[in-house]
């Protein structure tokens, strides 16, 4: 199964609810609540038991239909973390919604292991991680010990969309995700 197929399959599973909505700055505003979810929540305000039950039955049926049609997407925290990990380093601002409810250090840093590492013609490291992501060194810093299969890397966000990578605890090098 391809990485895109894995991501698509992951996004189709139930849990925390998200609807198709425009990209929002996660730091300033949460994504709007989907109309189908809001309808379920609003049913709680009905005082008559029979009317409240009827409201819940209709709202849940509408929510289920919206999820089946792809209009509504539901994810739990672990599924959001998996999406965030797979997309880490890609410049896709709409993925910020997957950081909601996470500590900044969890959303801005990734720890992984090297599957393979090679030097390119410009003597910059190309490092493939165990999850398949490919990172390329962008600065001219020479590592004391080159990365190898099994090396631990910590990648963290810098300013203006830049990324830094520490290989086996060495000084950080600048890097960008290329795949």
C-alpha positions as CSV (number, residue, x, y, z in Angstrom):
1,X,0.0,0.0,0.0
2,X,1.4,3.4,-0.9
3,X,2.0,6.2,1.7
4,X,-0.9,8.2,0.2
5,X,-3.2,5.2,0.4
6,X,-2.1,4.6,4.0
7,X,-2.9,8.3,4.8
8,X,-6.2,8.1,3.0
9,X,-7.1,4.9,4.9
10,X,-6.1,6.4,8.2
11,X,-8.2,9.5,7.6
12,X,-11.3,7.4,7.1
13,X,-11.4,6.0,10.6
14,X,-13.7,7.3,13.5
15,X,-12.8,9.3,16.6
16,X,-12.5,13.0,16.9
17,X,-14.7,14.8,14.4
18,X,-13.4,17.1,11.6
19,X,-15.4,18.4,8.7
20,X,-14.1,19.8,5.4
21,X,-13.2,23.4,6.2
22,X,-10.7,26.0,5.1
23,X,-7.2,26.1,6.6
24,X,-7.1,27.9,10.0
25,X,-4.2,29.1,12.0
26,X,-4.2,26.5,14.8
27,X,-2.7,28.9,17.2
28,X,-5.5,31.5,16.9
29,X,-8.7,29.6,16.3
30,X,-10.0,26.1,16.4
31,X,-11.6,24.7,13.3
32,X,-15.3,25.3,13.2
33,X,-17.6,22.6,14.5
34,X,-19.2,20.6,11.7
35,X,-22.9,21.2,11.3
36,X,-23.7,17.5,11.9
37,X,-21.7,17.5,15.2
38,X,-23.3,20.7,16.3
39,X,-26.7,19.3,15.7
40,X,-26.0,16.4,18.1
41,X,-24.7,18.8,20.7
42,X,-27.7,21.0,20.3
43,X,-30.0,18.1,21.1
44,X,-28.8,18.2,24.7
45,X,-30.7,21.5,25.3
46,X,-34.1,19.9,24.6
47,X,-35.9,19.2,28.0
48,X,-38.6,16.9,26.8
49,X,-37.2,13.3,26.8
50,X,-39.1,12.0,23.8
51,X,-38.2,15.1,21.7
52,X,-34.6,15.0,22.8
53,X,-34.3,11.3,21.8
54,X,-35.9,12.0,18.5
55,X,-33.5,14.9,18.0
56,X,-30.5,12.6,18.9
57,X,-31.7,9.8,16.6
58,X,-32.0,12.2,13.6
59,X,-28.8,14.0,14.3
60,X,-26.8,10.8,14.7
61,X,-28.3,9.4,11.5
62,X,-27.3,12.6,9.6
63,X,-23.8,12.4,11.1
64,X,-23.4,8.8,10.0
65,X,-24.6,9.6,6.5
66,X,-22.2,12.5,6.3
67,X,-19.3,10.3,7.4
68,X,-20.1,7.6,4.9
69,X,-20.4,10.2,2.0
70,X,-17.0,11.7,3.0
71,X,-18.6,15.1,3.9
72,X,-17.5,14.5,7.6
73,X,-14.2,13.1,8.8
74,X,-13.6,11.8,12.3
75,X,-10.2,11.2,13.9
76,X,-8.9,10.4,17.4
77,X,-5.7,11.8,18.9
78,X,-3.6,8.8,17.9
79,X,-4.7,9.0,14.3
80,X,-3.9,12.7,14.3
81,X,-0.5,12.0,15.7
82,X,0.1,9.4,12.9
83,X,-0.9,11.9,10.2
84,X,1.2,14.6,11.8
85,X,4.2,12.3,11.9
86,X,3.8,11.2,8.3
87,X,3.4,14.8,7.1
88,X,6.2,16.3,9.3
89,X,8.4,18.6,7.3
90,X,6.0,19.1,4.4
91,X,4.8,22.6,3.9
92,X,1.0,22.0,4.1
93,X,-0.6,24.6,6.3
94,X,-4.0,22.8,6.3
95,X,-2.4,20.0,8.4
96,X,-2.1,22.4,11.3
97,X,-5.5,21.1,12.5
98,X,-3.8,17.9,13.5
99,X,-1.8,19.8,16.1
100,X,-4.8,20.8,18.1
101,X,-4.6,19.8,21.7
102,X,-0.9,18.8,21.5
103,X,2.0,20.3,23.4
104,X,4.1,22.6,21.2
105,X,7.2,20.4,21.6
106,X,5.2,17.4,20.3
107,X,3.9,19.3,17.3
108,X,7.3,20.9,16.4
109,X,9.7,17.9,16.8
110,X,10.1,14.4,15.5
111,X,12.3,11.6,16.7
112,X,13.0,8.8,14.2
113,X,15.6,6.3,13.1
114,X,17.7,6.3,9.9
115,X,16.9,3.6,7.4
116,X,19.7,4.7,5.0
117,X,22.0,7.6,4.5
118,X,24.2,8.7,1.6
119,X,26.2,11.7,0.5
120,X,25.1,13.3,-2.7
121,X,27.4,14.9,-5.3
122,X,27.5,18.2,-3.3
123,X,28.6,16.3,-0.2
124,X,25.3,16.8,1.6
125,X,23.5,14.0,3.4
126,X,20.4,12.4,2.0
127,X,18.8,10.6,4.9
128,X,15.8,8.2,4.6
129,X,14.0,7.6,7.8
130,X,12.4,4.4,9.0
131,X,8.9,5.8,8.0
132,X,10.1,6.4,4.4
133,X,10.5,10.2,4.6
134,X,13.5,11.5,2.8
135,X,15.5,14.5,4.2
136,X,18.3,16.4,2.6
137,X,21.0,18.4,4.4
138,X,20.9,22.1,3.2
139,X,23.9,23.6,5.0
140,X,27.6,22.8,4.7
141,X,28.2,21.6,8.2
142,X,30.3,18.4,8.4
143,X,29.1,15.8,10.9
144,X,31.8,14.2,13.1
145,X,30.1,10.8,12.6
146,X,28.0,10.2,9.5
147,X,24.5,8.9,9.9
148,X,23.9,5.2,9.3
149,X,21.1,2.7,9.5
150,X,19.8,2.8,13.0
151,X,21.1,6.2,13.9
152,X,18.6,8.3,16.0
153,X,17.6,11.6,14.5
154,X,15.7,14.5,16.1
155,X,14.2,16.9,13.6
156,X,12.8,20.2,14.9
157,X,11.3,23.3,13.4
158,X,13.3,26.5,13.1
159,X,12.2,29.9,12.1
160,X,10.5,30.8,8.8
161,X,9.7,27.2,7.9
162,X,13.2,25.8,8.3
163,X,14.2,22.5,10.0
164,X,17.2,21.3,11.9
165,X,18.3,17.7,12.3
166,X,20.4,16.2,15.1
167,X,22.0,12.9,14.2
168,X,23.0,10.8,17.2
169,X,23.1,13.8,19.5
170,X,25.6,15.8,17.3
171,X,25.3,19.5,16.5
172,X,22.2,20.1,14.4
173,X,22.4,20.5,10.7
174,X,19.9,22.3,8.5
175,X,17.7,20.0,6.5
176,X,14.6,20.0,4.3
177,X,12.1,17.2,3.5
178,X,12.3,16.2,-0.1
179,X,9.9,13.2,-0.1
